[in-house]
């Protein structure tokens, strides 16, 4: 069962409407057609509907506008404060009708995120002392859910793919001694950390086996799992399985006889590889979505990683007269990209190192640009200090525009993630499985990536 938005009862109708909306030029532009970093190069602001940009430009501070947009895809009752409510009525009533309609459509097409009621395990200090609050909430729900399915299906073996530091696999082994766990991760250091965690709380290797193996869809890994299963039925699980890991898990599940049940929660969608001639197994995986000729860029997939409810409130910054370094950093990055473009300086993606932004770098655009140029190996003679000051002066008043453009892309996170979850739902349905579900398992305010894909094989197939 696919938990659909309120106004839908037919998954096919929902699929058609969602794919049509995602494919509109406006969504395509916002989610990657013109990246915010390149917005000054390709005049992204000017490409938006003119009545929208006139409306936003009529307000003196963009932070109220940002919060108004963010609140439009959330339950406002949970976020209202005296500061945020001040002036909101005027904002709401002066919105262009087309913007109101677009925001409503965006909200109505996102898969519901209200946590489904279900069991929750009480985690002892032995487990929680290594976990942050968010991880405790996730593991308590995920471990109880996995155990519940195993009990109902008579399963005693669990394969945890992308097991990382072992929070889920170690917790399952510690809480439920009747289960045997196989924890698989491609990172030696992650597996070592998990082994140390298990050893520190007395879990024997007979109940928790660790395997370092890159999860790439290979038959070699499938055989290793079959050997460990020893003829017993297994449940395959993944907690926040990054990128293509979820897709590999779906294929292992459908092709391996020892795996009877699947439960996977996706994450890090920016690591998903879009379908291409060189990678035909990329997104989308289902023939249902391929029939819609749906394409999402890597930037659009990155959009799905955003969690707007976790943002610091822009209107609270305004009420406390705080400064938004985040939006100024976005502005500076866009100005820098424009300068590089104008000067004909090309920097390959793999040459762009990630550097930590220091407070001193945000003194002004020149400090920011000099730090970036030094990291990129660009001589200061190629873009002089005088040039940088001219760029800063020219685009000084563009911070609000860049902030709105970034916020618009973030608004689309829920529909983009909905498309990804829908693709996985249809892929499993197309395999003729007995039961396929997609529903929110965690509290979205604690863990925004809360959609779990669950499936089980019918008896004849398993």
C-alpha positions as CSV (number, residue, x, y, z in Angstrom):
1,X,0.0,0.0,0.0
2,X,1.2,3.4,-0.9
3,X,0.1,6.1,1.6
4,X,-1.1,8.8,-0.8
5,X,-1.9,12.5,-0.3
6,X,-5.5,13.1,0.9
7,X,-7.1,13.8,-2.4
8,X,-5.8,10.7,-4.1
9,X,-7.0,7.1,-4.0
10,X,-5.5,5.8,-7.2
11,X,-1.7,5.4,-7.3
12,X,-1.7,5.6,-11.1
13,X,-3.6,8.9,-11.1
14,X,-1.2,10.2,-8.5
15,X,1.8,9.1,-10.5
16,X,0.5,10.8,-13.6
17,X,-0.1,14.1,-11.8
18,X,3.2,14.1,-9.9
19,X,5.3,13.3,-13.0
20,X,3.4,16.0,-15.0
21,X,4.1,18.6,-12.2
22,X,7.8,17.6,-11.9
23,X,8.2,17.9,-15.6
24,X,7.0,21.5,-15.9
25,X,9.6,24.1,-17.0
26,X,9.3,26.0,-13.7
27,X,10.1,22.9,-11.5
28,X,12.8,21.8,-13.9
29,X,14.5,25.3,-13.7
30,X,14.2,25.5,-9.9
31,X,15.5,22.0,-9.2
32,X,18.5,22.2,-11.4
33,X,17.9,23.8,-14.8
34,X,19.6,26.8,-13.4
35,X,21.5,26.1,-10.2
36,X,21.4,28.9,-7.6
37,X,25.2,29.2,-7.8
38,X,24.8,30.0,-11.5
39,X,21.8,32.2,-11.1
40,X,23.6,35.4,-12.0
41,X,25.1,33.9,-15.1
42,X,21.9,32.7,-16.5
43,X,19.5,35.3,-15.0
44,X,17.5,32.8,-13.0
45,X,15.5,35.6,-11.2
46,X,14.4,37.1,-14.5
47,X,13.2,33.6,-15.7
48,X,10.7,33.3,-12.8
49,X,7.1,34.6,-13.3
50,X,7.2,38.4,-13.3
51,X,4.2,38.8,-10.9
52,X,6.0,36.7,-8.4
53,X,9.3,38.6,-8.6
54,X,7.5,42.0,-8.4
55,X,5.7,40.8,-5.3
56,X,8.9,39.6,-3.6
57,X,10.8,42.7,-4.7
58,X,8.2,44.9,-3.0
59,X,9.3,43.7,0.4
60,X,12.3,45.2,2.1
61,X,13.6,42.1,3.9
62,X,13.7,38.7,2.3
63,X,13.7,36.8,5.6
64,X,9.9,37.2,6.2
65,X,9.4,36.1,2.6
66,X,11.6,33.0,3.0
67,X,9.7,32.0,6.2
68,X,6.4,32.6,4.5
69,X,7.4,30.2,1.7
70,X,8.7,27.6,4.1
71,X,5.6,27.8,6.2
72,X,3.5,27.2,3.1
73,X,4.7,23.6,3.0
74,X,4.5,23.0,6.7
75,X,1.8,23.0,9.4
76,X,1.9,26.6,10.4
77,X,0.3,25.9,13.8
78,X,3.5,24.2,14.8
79,X,5.7,27.1,13.9
80,X,3.7,30.3,14.8
81,X,5.4,32.8,17.1
82,X,4.6,36.4,17.8
83,X,7.5,37.5,15.7
84,X,6.6,35.3,12.7
85,X,2.9,36.2,12.8
86,X,3.6,39.9,12.7
87,X,3.0,41.1,9.1
88,X,2.1,37.6,7.9
89,X,-1.5,38.5,7.2
90,X,-0.3,41.2,4.8
91,X,2.1,38.8,3.2
92,X,-0.5,36.1,2.8
93,X,-3.2,38.4,1.3
94,X,-0.8,40.1,-1.2
95,X,0.5,36.9,-2.7
96,X,-0.1,36.6,-6.5
97,X,-2.9,34.0,-7.1
98,X,-0.6,32.0,-9.4
99,X,2.0,31.7,-6.6
100,X,-0.7,30.6,-4.1
101,X,-2.0,28.0,-6.6
102,X,1.6,26.7,-7.3
103,X,2.3,26.3,-3.6
104,X,-0.9,24.5,-3.0
105,X,-0.2,22.1,-5.8
106,X,3.3,21.5,-4.5
107,X,2.0,20.7,-1.1
108,X,-0.9,18.5,-2.3
109,X,1.5,16.3,-4.4
110,X,4.0,15.5,-1.7
111,X,3.6,12.1,0.0
112,X,2.4,12.5,3.6
113,X,5.0,12.6,6.3
114,X,2.9,12.1,9.4
115,X,4.5,9.3,11.4
116,X,2.6,6.0,11.3
117,X,1.9,4.6,14.7
118,X,3.9,1.5,15.5
119,X,6.1,-0.2,18.1
120,X,9.1,1.5,19.7
121,X,11.9,-0.3,21.5
122,X,13.3,1.0,24.8
123,X,17.1,1.4,24.3
124,X,19.4,0.9,27.2
125,X,22.3,3.1,28.0
126,X,24.7,0.6,26.6
127,X,23.3,1.4,23.2
128,X,22.4,5.1,23.5
129,X,25.6,6.4,24.9
130,X,27.1,6.4,21.3
131,X,24.0,7.9,19.7
132,X,22.7,11.4,19.2
133,X,19.1,12.2,20.0
134,X,18.0,11.8,16.4
135,X,19.7,8.4,16.1
136,X,18.1,7.2,19.3
137,X,14.6,8.1,17.9
138,X,15.4,6.3,14.6
139,X,16.9,3.1,16.1
140,X,14.1,2.7,18.7
141,X,11.5,2.7,15.9
142,X,13.5,0.8,13.2
143,X,14.6,-2.0,15.6
144,X,11.1,-2.5,16.9
145,X,9.7,-2.6,13.4
146,X,12.2,-5.1,12.1
147,X,11.7,-7.3,15.1
148,X,7.9,-7.2,14.7
149,X,8.1,-8.3,11.1
150,X,10.6,-11.0,11.9
151,X,8.3,-12.4,14.6
152,X,5.3,-12.4,12.4
153,X,7.1,-14.0,9.5
154,X,9.2,-16.5,11.5
155,X,12.4,-14.9,10.3
156,X,15.6,-15.3,12.5
157,X,18.2,-13.7,10.2
158,X,18.6,-10.0,9.2
159,X,21.0,-8.6,6.6
160,X,21.9,-4.9,7.3
161,X,23.3,-3.3,4.1
162,X,25.2,-0.1,4.5
163,X,25.4,-0.9,8.2
164,X,27.9,2.0,8.9
165,X,28.8,2.3,12.6
166,X,26.4,-0.5,13.4
167,X,23.7,1.4,15.2
168,X,20.9,-0.7,13.8
169,X,22.7,-4.1,13.5
170,X,24.3,-3.9,17.0
171,X,21.0,-2.8,18.5
172,X,19.1,-5.7,16.9
173,X,21.7,-8.2,18.1
174,X,21.7,-6.7,21.6
175,X,17.9,-6.4,22.1
176,X,16.8,-9.6,20.3
177,X,19.3,-12.5,21.0
178,X,17.2,-14.9,18.9
179,X,18.2,-12.9,15.7
180,X,21.4,-13.4,13.8
181,X,22.7,-10.3,12.0
182,X,24.9,-9.9,9.0
183,X,26.3,-6.3,8.8
184,X,27.7,-5.2,5.5
185,X,29.5,-2.0,4.6
186,X,32.0,-1.0,2.0
187,X,34.2,1.0,4.5
188,X,36.8,-0.8,6.6
189,X,36.8,1.9,9.2
190,X,33.0,1.8,9.6
191,X,33.1,-2.0,10.1
192,X,35.9,-1.7,12.6
193,X,33.8,0.9,14.5
194,X,30.8,-1.4,14.5
195,X,32.9,-4.4,15.6
196,X,34.3,-2.4,18.5
197,X,30.8,-1.3,19.5
198,X,29.5,-4.9,19.5
199,X,32.5,-6.2,21.4
200,X,32.2,-3.4,24.1
201,X,28.7,-4.6,25.0
202,X,29.4,-8.3,24.8
203,X,27.8,-9.4,21.5
204,X,29.5,-12.6,20.2
205,X,30.5,-13.0,16.6
206,X,28.1,-16.0,16.4
207,X,25.1,-13.5,16.5
208,X,26.6,-10.6,14.6
209,X,28.9,-11.2,11.6
210,X,30.6,-8.2,10.0
211,X,31.5,-8.1,6.3
212,X,33.5,-5.5,4.4
213,X,32.1,-5.5,0.9
214,X,31.2,-2.8,-1.6
215,X,27.5,-3.0,-2.3
216,X,27.4,-2.8,-6.1
217,X,24.9,-5.4,-7.2
218,X,27.5,-8.0,-7.8
219,X,26.8,-11.8,-7.8
220,X,29.8,-12.3,-5.5
221,X,28.1,-10.4,-2.6
222,X,24.8,-12.3,-3.3
223,X,26.7,-15.6,-2.9
224,X,28.3,-14.4,0.3
225,X,24.9,-13.6,1.7
226,X,23.4,-16.9,0.6
227,X,26.3,-18.8,2.2
228,X,25.7,-16.9,5.5
229,X,22.0,-17.5,5.4
230,X,22.6,-21.3,5.2
231,X,19.1,-22.0,3.8
232,X,17.3,-19.8,6.3
233,X,14.9,-16.9,5.3
234,X,16.2,-13.4,5.8
235,X,15.0,-9.9,6.1
236,X,17.0,-7.3,4.2
237,X,17.2,-3.8,5.9
238,X,18.9,-0.5,5.3
239,X,18.6,2.6,7.5
240,X,19.2,5.7,5.5
241,X,20.8,3.8,2.6
242,X,22.7,6.4,0.6
243,X,22.2,7.0,-3.1
244,X,22.2,3.9,-5.4
245,X,22.5,1.6,-2.4
246,X,18.7,1.5,-2.1
247,X,18.4,0.5,-5.7
248,X,21.0,-2.3,-5.3
249,X,19.1,-3.5,-2.3
250,X,15.8,-3.7,-4.3
251,X,17.5,-5.8,-6.9
252,X,19.2,-8.1,-4.4
253,X,15.8,-8.6,-2.7
254,X,14.0,-9.5,-5.9
255,X,16.7,-11.8,-7.2
256,X,17.9,-13.7,-4.1
257,X,15.9,-16.7,-2.9
258,X,17.0,-16.4,0.8
259,X,15.6,-12.8,1.2
260,X,11.9,-12.8,2.0
261,X,11.2,-9.3,3.3
262,X,12.7,-5.9,2.6
263,X,12.7,-2.6,4.6
264,X,14.8,0.3,3.3
265,X,14.8,4.0,4.2
266,X,16.6,6.1,1.6
267,X,19.0,9.1,2.1
268,X,21.6,11.1,0.3
269,X,19.7,11.3,-3.0
270,X,22.4,13.4,-4.5
271,X,24.5,10.2,-4.9
272,X,21.8,8.6,-7.1
273,X,23.1,8.2,-10.7
274,X,20.5,9.3,-13.2
275,X,19.7,6.8,-16.0
276,X,21.9,7.1,-19.0
277,X,23.3,5.0,-21.9
278,X,26.4,4.3,-19.8
279,X,24.4,3.5,-16.7
280,X,21.0,2.0,-17.8
281,X,20.2,0.8,-14.3
282,X,20.1,4.4,-13.0
283,X,17.1,6.5,-11.9
284,X,14.3,5.9,-12.7
285,X,14.4,2.1,-12.2
286,X,10.7,1.4,-12.8
287,X,9.3,1.1,-16.3
288,X,6.2,3.0,-15.0
289,X,8.2,6.2,-14.5
290,X,10.3,5.6,-17.6
291,X,7.1,5.7,-19.6
292,X,6.6,9.2,-18.4
293,X,10.1,10.1,-19.9
294,X,10.8,11.5,-16.4
295,X,14.3,12.9,-16.0
296,X,15.9,14.4,-12.9
297,X,19.3,16.1,-12.9
298,X,21.9,15.4,-10.2
299,X,21.0,18.8,-8.8
300,X,17.3,17.9,-8.6
301,X,18.3,14.7,-6.7
302,X,20.3,16.8,-4.3
303,X,17.2,19.0,-3.8
304,X,15.5,16.0,-2.2
305,X,18.2,15.9,0.5
306,X,17.0,19.3,1.9
307,X,15.2,19.5,5.2
308,X,13.5,22.9,5.4
309,X,11.9,22.2,8.8
310,X,15.5,22.0,10.2
311,X,16.5,25.5,9.0
312,X,17.1,28.3,11.4
313,X,14.0,30.5,11.1
314,X,14.8,33.5,8.9
315,X,12.0,35.6,10.5
316,X,13.5,35.0,14.0
317,X,16.8,36.2,12.7
318,X,15.0,39.4,11.6
319,X,13.2,39.8,14.9
320,X,16.4,39.5,16.8
321,X,18.2,41.7,14.2
322,X,20.5,38.8,13.4
323,X,22.4,38.4,10.1
324,X,21.9,35.4,7.8
325,X,25.4,34.3,7.0
326,X,23.9,31.4,5.1
327,X,22.1,33.6,2.5
328,X,25.1,35.9,2.2
329,X,27.4,33.0,1.6
330,X,25.0,31.9,-1.2
331,X,25.2,35.4,-2.7
332,X,29.0,35.5,-2.5
333,X,29.2,32.1,-4.2
334,X,26.9,33.2,-7.0
335,X,28.9,36.4,-7.5
336,X,32.1,34.4,-7.6
337,X,30.7,32.0,-10.2
338,X,29.7,35.1,-12.3
339,X,33.1,36.5,-12.1
340,X,34.8,33.3,-13.1
341,X,32.3,33.0,-16.0
342,X,32.9,36.5,-17.2
343,X,36.7,36.1,-17.0
344,X,36.6,32.8,-18.9
345,X,38.2,30.9,-16.0
346,X,37.0,27.3,-16.1
347,X,37.3,25.1,-13.1
348,X,36.4,21.4,-13.4
349,X,34.1,20.0,-10.9
350,X,36.7,17.5,-9.6
351,X,39.1,20.4,-9.0
352,X,36.7,22.3,-6.7
353,X,37.8,21.4,-3.2
354,X,35.4,21.8,-0.3
355,X,36.8,24.4,2.1
356,X,35.3,25.3,5.5
357,X,33.9,28.8,5.5
358,X,35.4,30.8,8.4
359,X,33.8,33.8,10.0
360,X,36.6,36.0,8.7
361,X,35.8,34.9,5.1
362,X,32.4,36.6,5.4
363,X,33.8,40.0,6.2
364,X,33.1,41.0,2.6
365,X,33.0,39.5,-0.9
366,X,36.7,40.2,-1.5
367,X,37.8,38.1,1.6
368,X,35.4,35.3,0.5
369,X,36.7,35.3,-3.1
370,X,40.3,35.4,-2.2
371,X,39.9,32.4,0.1
372,X,38.1,30.5,-2.7
373,X,40.6,31.5,-5.4
374,X,43.5,30.4,-3.2
375,X,41.9,27.0,-2.6
376,X,41.1,26.7,-6.4
377,X,44.6,27.7,-7.4
378,X,43.5,30.8,-9.2
379,X,46.0,33.6,-9.3
380,X,44.8,36.9,-7.8
381,X,46.1,38.5,-10.9
382,X,43.4,36.8,-12.9
383,X,40.6,38.6,-10.9
384,X,42.0,41.7,-9.3
385,X,40.8,43.1,-6.0
386,X,39.4,46.1,-7.9
387,X,37.4,43.7,-10.1
388,X,36.0,41.9,-7.0
389,X,34.9,45.2,-5.4
390,X,33.1,46.1,-8.6
391,X,31.3,42.8,-8.6
392,X,30.3,43.2,-5.0
393,X,28.9,46.7,-5.6
394,X,27.0,45.6,-8.7
395,X,25.2,42.7,-6.9
396,X,25.1,44.2,-3.4
397,X,21.3,44.2,-3.4
398,X,20.8,40.7,-4.8
399,X,21.0,38.8,-1.5
400,X,17.2,38.6,-1.2
401,X,16.9,37.3,-4.8
402,X,19.5,34.5,-4.2
403,X,17.8,33.6,-0.9
404,X,14.4,33.3,-2.6
405,X,15.8,31.2,-5.4
406,X,17.4,28.9,-2.9
407,X,14.2,28.6,-0.9
408,X,12.2,27.8,-3.9
409,X,14.5,24.9,-4.7
410,X,14.2,23.7,-1.1
411,X,10.4,23.8,-1.3
412,X,10.6,21.2,-4.0
413,X,12.4,18.7,-1.8
414,X,9.3,16.8,-0.8
415,X,7.9,16.3,-4.3
416,X,11.3,15.2,-5.6
417,X,11.7,12.7,-2.8
418,X,8.2,11.6,-3.5
419,X,9.1,10.8,-7.1
420,X,12.1,8.7,-5.9
421,X,10.0,6.8,-3.4
422,X,7.3,6.3,-6.1
423,X,9.8,4.9,-8.5
424,X,10.9,2.3,-6.0
425,X,7.3,1.4,-5.2
426,X,6.5,0.8,-8.9
427,X,9.7,-1.2,-9.5
428,X,8.7,-3.6,-6.7
429,X,5.1,-3.7,-7.9
430,X,6.3,-4.6,-11.4
431,X,8.2,-7.6,-9.9
432,X,4.8,-9.1,-8.9
433,X,5.5,-9.0,-5.1
434,X,2.7,-9.9,-2.7
435,X,2.8,-6.6,-0.7
436,X,4.6,-3.3,-1.3
437,X,4.3,-0.4,1.1
438,X,5.7,3.2,1.3
439,X,4.9,5.0,4.5
440,X,6.5,7.5,7.0
441,X,8.1,5.5,9.9
442,X,9.8,8.3,11.8
443,X,8.7,11.6,13.2
444,X,9.5,14.0,10.3
445,X,10.4,16.8,12.7
446,X,13.2,14.7,14.2
447,X,14.2,12.7,11.1
448,X,13.0,14.3,7.8
449,X,14.1,11.4,5.7
450,X,11.4,9.2,7.1
451,X,9.9,7.3,4.1
452,X,10.4,3.5,4.3
453,X,9.9,1.1,1.4
454,X,8.7,-2.3,2.6
455,X,8.0,-5.4,0.5
456,X,7.5,-9.1,1.0
457,X,7.5,-12.0,-1.4
458,X,4.6,-14.3,-1.9
459,X,5.1,-17.9,-0.8
460,X,5.4,-19.3,-4.3
461,X,8.2,-16.9,-5.1
462,X,10.1,-17.2,-1.9
